[in-house]
Amino acid sequence: MKSQSILIGAIAAIATLGSSFSAQADSRKAYCQYFPNSSQTAKVSMPCIFSMRQGAITVKWEDGVSDSFKPIPERPFVYTDERGGLVYQQWGEKDMNGIRARILKMENGAIYIWGS
């Protein structure tokens, strides 16, 4: 009986640890830039938090601004923004460190996210 109680306690502790790790795995520190259409220069460039939960993407900029994108069922890598506009997710070319930016292309520009 005592060993059964210890086993149940150990399983509960492991389950708690597992759920805390999975909650952290979908949010991470990143670096974001916003480029208006036809611009080679970022209008906004700063650290951000990139989150992905159940397919939805949230970008929380360091200045407090937040952008949310909901996936469109049966359309991979296509989202809608808060206004209902279409957003397309793409990957940029590798930089000199072999890292690619995640790109969220919107009607008026694109958000580049490094570290997502």
N, C-alpha and C positions, 0 to 999 in steps of 0.2 A: 504493500500500500504506500509506504513511504517513497519507494523508488518510482512508483507511478506518479506521485505528486511532483517529484523532482523532474521527471520527464515532461510532464505537462507544463511546468514552469519554464523549462528550457525551451520547449517548442513555442510558448507564448513570447519569450524574450527574442527568439530568432525571428518570429513573425513581425514583431514590432520593429526590429532593426531593418528587416527587409522592406517594410512599407516606408520607413523614413528615407532609405536610400533611393527608392523608386520616385518618391516625391521630389527629391533634389535633382534627379537625373534629367528632368524635363525643363529645368531652368538653368541658365548659365550666363556668366559675365561675357560680354562680347564688345566689339567696337563697331559702331554704326555710322554710316554716312548717307545723307540724302542728296541726290543729284536731280535737279529739275531736268525735264526733257531738253535735249540738244545742248546740255552743258557738260563741259569737261572738268568743271570745278564743283566740289561739294558745297552746297549752301549751308548744310549742317553737318558737323563731324564731332562725335563725342562717344564716350563709353555708354553702354546700354545693357539691359538684361533681355536676353532672348528666351522666350518660353514657348513650348509646344505641348499642348494637352489635348488628347483625343483628336489630333489633327489640326486644331485651331492654333494659330500663331499670335503671340503678343510680343511687341517690342516696347520696352519701357526705357525711354531715353533718360540720361542723367539729369536733364533739366525738368523732369516730371511729366513730360508729354508721353502719351501712350498711344500706340497704334495696334488695332486688333484686326485679325483676318480670319474668317471662317471658311472651312473647306466646302467646296461644292461637291456633293455626292456624285460618284461615277465620273468625275473629271479630275484625274490626278494632277496635282501641282497647280490647280486653279482655285482661287479664293474670292471672297467678296470682302470689301472693307466696310467700315461703319456706315457709309453712305449708300452701299449697295453696288459700288463700282467693282469691276473685275480686276483681279490682281493675279499675276502669273509669277510662279516661283521658278527661278533658273539658277544655274551655277556659273560663276565667273571663271575666267582662266586662272590657272595656278600662278601665284606670285613666286618670287625667287626662293621662298622657303617651302614651296610645294603646297601652299594653303590656298584653298578656293573660297571666295566670298559667296554667301547665299544672296541672291538678288530677288527682291520683290518688286516687280515692275507694275506700276500703277498708271492711271490715265495721265497724270501730270508729271511723273518722274519715277525714280527708283530708289529703294533703300538697299544699300549694300551692307551685309552683316558678316564680320569676320569673327570666328570663334563660336559659330553656331553649329 
